[in-house]
Structure formats: structure tokens, C-alpha cells
Amino acid sequence: MGTRLERGVSMRKRIAGLVMCFVVALPLAAQVDRASVGGTVTDASGAVVKGAKVGAESSGTGFQRWTVTSDAGTFHMPGLPIGIYKVTVEKEGFRSITIDRVVLSTGEERTIDAHLEVGGITEEVQVSTTLEDVDRSSAEVGAVIDSAQIREVPLNGRSFATLMMLAPGAINSGGGTERDIRFNGRSRDDNNFTFDGIDASGIQEQPQKAEARLQIPLESIAEFRVNTAVYTAESGSAGGGQVNVVSRSGTNQFHGSAFEFLRNDAFDSRSPFDASAIPPFHMNQFGASFGGPLAKNRAFFFGNYEGIRQHLGTTLLGNVPSASVRSQVLSTSPALAPIVNAFPAGQTRLDANTDLYTLQTVNTLREDAGMARFDYLFSNNTSALIRYSIDNVKSTTPDVTGAIDEITNRPQNLVLQLQHIVSPRLLNETRFGINRVPYRHPTIGTVPISISTPGYVGLISNALDEEVGTTFSYIDNMTMTLGRHTLKTGIDIRRIRLNNSGNAIDNATASFATLAGFIRNNLDSISDDAAEGIHGLRRTFYMGYVQDEFKVTPNLTLNLGLRYEYYSVANEVLNRAVVVDIKGCNGVCPQGTPWYAPNTRDFGPRVGLAWAPKSLHGRTVVRTGYGIYYGPNQNDDFSDPMESTALRLALSSTDVPNLSYPIAPFVSQFQSEGLSPKTIARDRKDLSYQNWNFMLQQQLPHGFVTQVGFVGSAGHHLFDRYTVNRIDPATGKRPLAGFSSFGLKTNDGNSTFHALQFSMQRQLSNGFLWRTQYMWSHAITDASVGAGESTAIQNMSCRACDRSNTQFDVRHTLTMSSSYQLPIGPGHHLLGENNAAGRIFGGWKLSGFATARTGLPVNITVARKPGDLPDGNASAQRPDLVPGVSIYAANQTIYNWFNPAAFAVPAKGTWGSFGRYVARGPGYYEIDGAVEKRFPLAESRSISFRAEAFNLLNHPIYGNPSGNTSSGSFGRITSILNAGATGTGTPRRLQFALRLDF
């Protein structure tokens, strides 16, 4: 181990030096926020035309780009800003061709083949493009969510993340936020978020904090692309979805908006768990935007502001001790009086030991976000932009026991970009960016130490989580066109600084394993973590790629690429980390020991094919590909050596049979035999996915495009957790004396995913747009879905025994969105006159968003004593399955979802036979709708009134039932899927809006 680590450190230095040389010599990276146009020019006989002049002109800014066709008759114009273009093809001896309204979307490789007719160059042929074209240049699976969908689709909370559900392979496990949406069976931690090509992920973990709803406000977004499978070598640093948001820019015309969305409890429906009165609720979401030219065809600006003021009444439910249990505890164990008194008194009896406590309380949120962007065209060959965005958030959330969470969050994002066309065949683009997230999360508790008791709500003590994370990105890209080849090569360097303390104040926890243990004050385990202070995690990502788009024939394109990624070994900036290795160091390693061996072999080949058979007139495309993708895991996964600098102590009843509350008398035993550090497997590997697909895409009449096919993946070296230094059953002792058991993070898990996917879409035209995606899938793993969603192993010596459905395995999921402008009023056949009737009945628009899925898995567990297990590890234990008995209740209700008779406590010294994540909770469906009336004022000015209904049918959308067979609430559903104010899964909410556009 040590030798490999030393070689790894030396290799890391060599790699860093080589990469820096590459940066100086050839700075490059992916143009994720731009688009490309390419194709083949032929004459009437089908022969290729070389030397034809091809131009593209932006209708918004007047920007122009020109190139000439190669000897093979091909042309390619990369790095075009998204928007609407006029494409012109000219050649002496032929009539020129003009193609109007060519819409280019982010990351799009648009194919336009031109057929020239003999004639004078001044003779012009006007050609109109199709509404929606098939993709004839790529095997990628994904979706572009354009400005029309962002503007028209009803969104509860106006978060762009909800629209990610429209991408093929998307699964929504909760409220439709960044923290709920996964792609193709992978974790939310595997998603990569960028804003104008710059890292926009959370620093500690990939999704932004849940409170930051306006981290990228809708009004600041031009469109965004979500690639979910078989993306090219240009994209990386994650194995899941690649989400790139593109900001709006100014044009040669001034334009802007002002709006307010209003909601309150007078328009809402009750949750099934609310009392008779609807909890109070008020939310105002308001803002404005403005953009235009500073100098025509030269300089442009755009800016926006959006704010939220929210007071959300919510009903919280918690199981608490009954009066009988309280009396038994106080009489048997009077030392527990402070704990018993901290439990609120329940109002509803559930059984002899458990009461249900219901609390109506108020969550508050104040959020203010803004963005400013400036574009400058030095010439048609050189352009630059600068964009800055910020989001200020403060929220307060009470707990059912009276504890209060207060969170302040301030994400900021900056990008500087310079693009230069060296020649008609060579383009270079450079970006520098900063992504910064300050975060503070104090918890005001109700007890001196946190208490965990089976069947009852947990009691929380004071806590403080602080974080200031920053990534600095240097990205550069070069694209070269050589005949039928478009060569791209690039680098992306990210420097990560994460200064944080997950436990800034002393924190202790005491756990009871059973109700009887609680009554007799017999603790199962105790832990005491001293305050960590602020530590500085540092990492650097070095990523580079080469990519060749080879136009073998006009209807056959090959994409061949190779990506290399090196994630440097994490370290603490002042070398204050404590590395623990039982085998390599027999405990604590010497100061300065590398945390783990570097991974220097993360090479990811990518290959894709797109074939449009001539016999099918280019309307049908076969798209297939394969790739290997790597990911760095959460930065939070590497915090253990820093957290271990603070004294961490733990004892279990196996170590000390008479453990009890208060824990002060056990301090001396803590210090002599209870050291419980945290550690990382020093031979860990970076996670990786193999991904493949076979898709058939078909252009249909009336602008529809449909796609159907198979997507598969295999994951390796996935995140997992172990408990190490367990008691050896043969000796009754721990391998490492003086230490308790402690956690180990490693990457040794595996997964598989297979899916049939179907999608259909139609861009907005004649007032109508449509998009839908359906997936039938199965995801299996023997590990965790992701670091932030990990579950413990039942038998630490049998990884394969936990092979099961993943935590978020969804067999069927369907998402649809649409918008339709009623064909009535001025400009339409019906009541088309500009009179009173036309103005009253015209300008109406209907839109909708619908989603449905089958139920999520539930892990059935049982509370067991450490002494009853072969290895003394009592976490995540599962029961035995009683043969021949259904696991579901005969008369299934939200109060009785599972059948308790189907499960039994395993015999002492054995493991439970019931599989992990076999049971399932309820599925759900939701339909959202909106109606809008537009009132024209003058020229391009208008006022719109909009009414939106979320969960229009008020169908109850329940969360999963409790899977703890030892709890009085086993099989009981006690919450809806989303008890928040926004997102999917809420009761019916009505929202009204007024908007001015000019």
C-alpha cells in the first residue's frame, strides 16, 4: 500500500506537469453553451460542390460567420451562439440558397444539406426549415428545454430543475428539485451542473442546497440541455446527467418583463394529514428583467432580479411515548426525566406504547436572486462575454419536537469568456469561472445530547454546520475542420477549495435499541464528537479530451473520442488531517501520509454512430454508441481525515454492558477504549460507468419527432460504507485495541441498469408545443445509490448479500408537457377581426405538465442487539420472511400498508433472510395546468394574466410507509411526498400571476 501511494504521488506530480504543458501549448475544452451548423453541399446531379461559400447571420444581434465547403463538399461552423439564424449558400454558376429561421439550441450539431441549382448567383432560392429535425450527427440521448417550454409550462416554484424531468431517462423521487431527479438509475451525486459552461454544482455535494430555489432564476435562462446517456468526450466529471444552463443575452432590440406570482392558503387544499383547518400560507414571487443594445451589432446587456417571500404553515407528525410508557420510564429510570419531558405529549393514541403528536408550525423563506450579463463583439471573428449571478437565501424550519433549523445560503457564479476565429477552419474559445457557495446551518435543539429511540421521533441537540466552498475553473476549447473531419480537443481544470466544519460545536448522541432498554435506561450506544473547527479541503481536477466527428458520408457520421480525467488526492490545506489505516499503519498513520492512492488510469473512450438511410429520405436515424465515464464522488466523501482531527469517541453495550444516561460517568472508558475516528479506504478507485444505447429516431408529420430505444449501463467502484474494527466473535476482542468500531468509506459497489425509453416532441409552432418521455427500467446494485443517499450493509462480510433493487428503482415513469394557443382572435380564422369580440375571446392559452411513476422501494428493517449478531454490528438489520405470507396487508391503507405477520426477528447469531428494497411504497401521478390571457397593448408590449393549478385533481401523493418492524408506526404512511410549498408532490395549490412583457 505504502509503495503504491508513493508511486502515486510521484505520478501525480508528473501528470500535473504534463497537463500544464498541454494547457500552455494548446488550451481547449467543450463548447457546451454554443451550437454548430454543418452539412454537405451538392448540385442537381448529387455531386459535391467544393468552394461554396456558406454564411450564418443571427437575427437577434447581426452576428455573422462565413466559411467555405471542403473538397468533399462539407462545411462546419462551430461555436455559434444559440438563437435564430439565416443560413446562406453561394457559389458562382449556381443560384444562391437562403434558409430562414434556423433555430440553434445549446450543444446542438445541426445538419443542413444544401442542393444548388444551376443559375446566376443573384438568383435566390428561399428554403424553409422543418419544425423539428432529427439528429443526424450524434448518438447522445438527451433533451433541450427551450425558452418556450420554460415560459409556458406551469412550474410550482418556478425552478428550472423540474423541467429536467422531461429528459429521457429522468426519474423524480420527490419534489422535482436538483436533489430529487436522477437519470438512468444513477445517483443525484452523479449529475454535473454547469451555467454557461462553468461549474454550478454545490461544492460539498453535486446538487445545490434545497433552499436555493433561485440559484438560476427562470428569467435568466435562455434554454438548457440535459444529456443523459452516451454523450461525447467533450462532457465529463460525472457519470450521470450533464445539465448545462445557458443565460439570456441582450439583442439589438430592448426587451424586458415584470411579474408577480401570488399564492395563499385561501386557494389551497388540505393535506390528508392536516387538521380540519388548512395551515396558513402566503408566498409572493416577483421580479423583472431588462436587456438590449449598448451599441447596435456590437455591445449588448441583460439583467434580471427575482425574489421570494414565503410563510408556509405545515403539519408535522411524530410518534412519542404514551402516558403509560412515560410513567414506567420515570418510575424505573428517574435519570431519564429530562429526556421524557423533552417529548411533547401526544394527542392521538396509536397503541399502548405510542401516541401520535401533531404540530402545526410555520416555515419561512426569504430569497433574492439576480443576474447581469454583458456581451461584446470586437468583430465577427472575436467576441467576449461576462456574466455574474447571485442568490441570497435565508430559511427557518421548525422540527416536530420544537427544535429549529436556520439556514443562510449565498451561491454566486461568474464567467468570463473569449472566443476567437483564427481562420474559417479553426476556432478557439477560453473561459474562466468562479462558483462560490457560503452556507451556514445552526440547529437550536431541545435536549443536551441527541436521543434516538426505536418507534419514537428523535430528539435533537444544538448543532452547527458551516461551509464556504469555491471552485475556480479554467476551460479552453479549439475546433478544427479538416475535410470531412471536425476535430475538437480541450481541457477543463477545476481547483476546489472547501472550508467547512460539519460539526462546529460539541455534539453527542445516545441510542436505545429497544423500548425495554429505554424504560430500563440501558443504552445501546453512545458517541461524543468534539467540535472540529474549520478545515480546508483542497482538490484539483485535470480533464482533457480529443473528439473527431467524422462525416463518412452525408448520411453517416461517426463520433470517436477519448477523455482523460485525473482527480487529485484530497488534502487539508494546513496538513491537519488524521489518516487511519488498520492494516497499513496499525491505527493512526504518520502526519503527512496521503489519504489514499491516486487514480491515474481514468481513460474514457467514447464512440457513437448516427446513420440516416437515404432510402428513408433522412427522416429516420439509427443512433447507437458506447462510452466509459468517471466521476470524482462528492467532496464531502473525503472529509473523514479532517473530521478525525477532533476527538471522536464511541462505546456500545457490547463494550460496556451497563451503558446508561447520563453519559458523563463513562468518559474515562470513552478515552481508553472508545476512540472512533472516520476513515477512507486508501485503495479506493474512482467510480465509473459503462454506458451504451441503441435508438431509432423518426421525423413525423406536423413537426413531431419521436425516438425509441434501449439504454443500458454498468457501474463499478460505487460508494459504500462499512463499519470496521468490529468485535471478532472468536476472540471477543476488536482487532485494534483502544478503538471502538468506526466508519470506513470505500468504493467497491457495482450496479446495472436497463431501460426501454420512448420520447416525442414538437417545438412551438402555430401556438402548439409538446414533449413527453416514458421509461420502463430496472436498476440493481449491491451498494448505495450515492454518497448522499447511502445505506449501511447488513452483513459486513457479504457485499453480494445486499444485491437488490436500488433505493430509487422505478419500473415505470411518464412525464408530459404541452402548451396550446387557442386559434381565436386577431390573426386567426375565428374572430380574427381586431374588434371587441376578438380582443375578449382571443389571446387565451392552455398549458399543462403531468407526471406519473410506480412506487419506490422500501427497506424493511428490524432492531436487534449487537450481541445477537455474529459480528456485533446491529445497523441496517433485516427480518426473516415468514414463508407463504404476503408482505402487504390484505386491506391495504395508508395506516396498514405492510403485513406485520410476514416478518419475524431472526434467531440469535443469524442474519435476516428478507432481501433489501424488496417492498414498495405507493406510486403517484400529478397533473398541473395553467390558463393564460394575453392583453396586447401596443407593438410588442402586452400584459398577461395567468392562473395555475398544481396537482389539479388533488390526488393524495403519499410518501413511503415506515419499514421498521420494531416501530409502532411500521407500515404506516405519515406524510405526503412533498410537504413543502413548491415542487411536485404537494396537495392542490392555486397560483395567480400578472406579467408585463415589452
C-alpha positions, 0 to 999 in steps of 0.5 A: 500500500505504502509503495503504491501511494508513493508511486502515486504521488510521484505520478501525480506530480508528473501528470500535473506537469504534463497537463500544464504543458498541454494547457500552455501549448494548446488550451481547449475544452467543450463548447457546451453553451454554443451550437454548430451548423454543418452539412454537405453541399451538392448540385442537381446531379448529387455531386459535391460542390467544393468552394461554396461559400456558406454564411450564418447571420443571427437575427437577434444581434447581426452576428455573422460567420462565413466559411467555405465547403471542403473538397468533399463538399462539407462545411462546419461552423462551430461555436455559434451562439444559440438563437435564430439564424439565416443560413446562406449558400453561394457559389458562382454558376449556381443560384444562391440558397437562403434558409430562414429561421434556423433555430440553434439550441445549446450543444446542438450539431445541426445538419443542413444539406444544401442542393444548388441549382444551376443559375446566376448567383443573384438568383435566390432560392428561399428554403424553409426549415422543418419544425423539428429535425432529427439528429443526424450527427450524434448518438447522445440521448438527451433533451433541450428545454427551450425558452418556450417550454420554460415560459409556458409550462406551469412550474410550482416554484418556478425552478428550472430543475423540474423541467429536467424531468422531461429528459429521457431517462429522468426519474423524480423521487420527490419534489422535482428539485436538483436533489430529487431527479436522477437519470438512468438509475444513477445517483443525484451525486452523479449529475454535473451542473454547469451555467454557461459552461462553468461549474454550478454544482454545490461544492460539498455535494453535486446538487445545490442546497434545497433552499436555493430555489433561485440559484438560476432564476427562470428569467435568466435562462435562455434554454438548457440541455440535459444529456443523459446517456452516451454523450461525447468526450467533450462532457465529463466529471460525472457519470450521470446527467450533464445539465448545462444552463445557458443565460439570456443575452441582450439583442439589438432590440430592448426587451424586458418583463415584470411579474408577480406570482401570488399564492395563499392558503385561501386557494389551497387544499388540505393535506390528508394529514392536516387538521380540519383547518388548512395551515396558513400560507402566503408566498409572493414571487416577483421580479423583472428583467431588462436587456438590449443594445449598448451599441447596435451589432456590437455591445449588448446587456441583460439583467434580471432580479427575482425574489421570494417571500414565503410563510408556509404553515405545515403539519408535522407528525411524530410518534412519542411515548404514551402516558403509560410508557412515560410513567414506567420510564420515570418510575424505573429510570428517574435519570431519564426525566429530562429526556421524557419531558423533552417529548411533547405529549401526544394527542392521538393514541396509536397503541399502548406504547405510542401516541401520535403528536401533531404540530402545526408550525410555520416555515419561512423563506426569504430569497433574492436572486439576480443576474447581469450579463454583458456581451461584446463583439470586437468583430465577427471573428472575436467576441467576449462575454461576462456574466455574474449571478447571485442568490441570497437565501435565508430559511427557518424550519421548525422540527416536530419536537420544537427544535429549529433549523436556520439556514443562510445560503449565498451561491454566486457564479461568474464567467468570463469568456473569449472566443476567437476565429483564427481562420474559417477552419479553426476556432478557439474559445477560453473561459474562466469561472468562479462558483462560490457557495457560503452556507451556514446551518445552526440547529437550536435543539431541545435536549443536551445530547441527541436521543434516538429511540426505536418507534419514537421521533428523535430528539435533537441537540444544538448543532452547527454546520458551516461551509464556504466552498469555491471552485475556480475553473479554467476551460479552453476549447479549439475546433478544427475542420479538416475535410470531412473531419471536425476535430475538437480537443480541450481541457477543463481544470477545476481547483476546489477549495472547501472550508467547512466544519460539519460539526462546529460545536460539541455534539453527542448522541445516545441510542436505545435499541429497544423500548425495554432498554429505554424504560430500563435506561440501558443504552445501546450506544453512545458517541461524543464528537468534539467540535472540529473547527474549520478545515480546508479541503483542497482538490484539483481536477485535470480533464482533457479530451480529443473528439473527431466527428467524422462525416463518412458520408452525408448520411453517416457520421461517426463520433470517436473520442477519448477523455482523460480525467485525473482527480487529485488526492484530497488534502487539508490545506494546513496538513491537519488531517488524521489518516487511519489505516488498520492494516497499513499503519496499525491505527493512526498513520504518520502526519503527512501520509496521503489519504489514499492512492491516486487514480491515474488510469481514468481513460474514457473512450467514447464512440457513437454512430448516427446513420440516416438511410437515404432510402428513408429520405433522412427522416429516420436515424439509427443512433447507437454508441458506447462510452466509459465515464468517471466521476470524482464522488462528492467532496464531502466523501473525503472529509473523514481525515479532517473530521478525525482531527477532533476527538471522536469517541464511541462505546456500545453495550457490547463494550460496556454492558451497563451503558446508561444516561447520563453519559458523563460517568463513562468518559474515562472508558470513552478515552481508553477504549472508545476512540472512533475516528472516520476513515477512507479506504486508501485503495479506493478507485474512482467510480465509473460507468459503462454506458451504451444505447441503441435508438431509432429516431423518426421525423413525423408529420406536423413537426413531431419527432419521436425516438425509441430505444434501449439504454443500458449501463454498468457501474463499478467502484460505487460508494459504500460504507462499512463499519470496521474494527468490529468485535471478532466473535472468536476472540471477543476482542476488536482487532485494534485495541483502544478503538471502538468500531468506526466508519470506513468509506470505500468504493467497491459497489457495482450496479446495472441498469436497463431501460426501454425509453420512448420520447416525442416532441414538437417545438412551438409552432402555430401556438402548439408545443409538446414533449413527453418521455416514458421509461420502463427500467430496472436498476440493481446494485449491491451498494448505495445509490450515492454518497448522499443517499447511502445505506449501511450493509447488513452483513459486513462480510457479504457485499453480494448479500445486499444485491437488490433493487436500488433505493430509487428503482422505478419500473415505470415513469411518464412525464408530459408537457404541452402548451396550446394557443387557442386559434381565436382572435386577431390573426386567426380564422375565428374572430380574427377581426381586431374588434371587441369580440376578438380582443375578449375571446382571443389571446387565451392559452392552455398549458399543462405538465403531468407526471406519473411513476410506480412506487419506490422501494422500501427497506424493511428493517428490524432492531436487534442487539449487537450481541445477537449478531455474529459480528456485533454490528446491529445497523441496517438489520433485516427480518426473516420472511415468514414463508407463504405470507404476503408482505402487504396487508390484505386491506391495504391503507395508508395506516396498514400498508405492510403485513406485520405477520410476514416478518419475524426477528431472526434467531440469535447469531443469524442474519435476516433472510428478507432481501433489501428494497424488496417492498414498495411504497405507493406510486403517484401521478400529478397533473398541473395546468395553467390558463393564460390571457394575453392583453396586447397593448401596443407593438410588442408590449402586452400584459398577461394574466395567468392562473395555475393549478398544481396537482389539479385533481388533488390526488393524495401523493403519499410518501413511503410507509415506515419499514421498521418492524420494531416501530409502532408506526411500521407500515404506516404512511405519515406524510405526503411526498412533498410537504413543502410549498413548491415542487411536485408532490404537494396537495392542490395549490392555486397560483395567480400571476400578472406579467408585463412583457415589452 
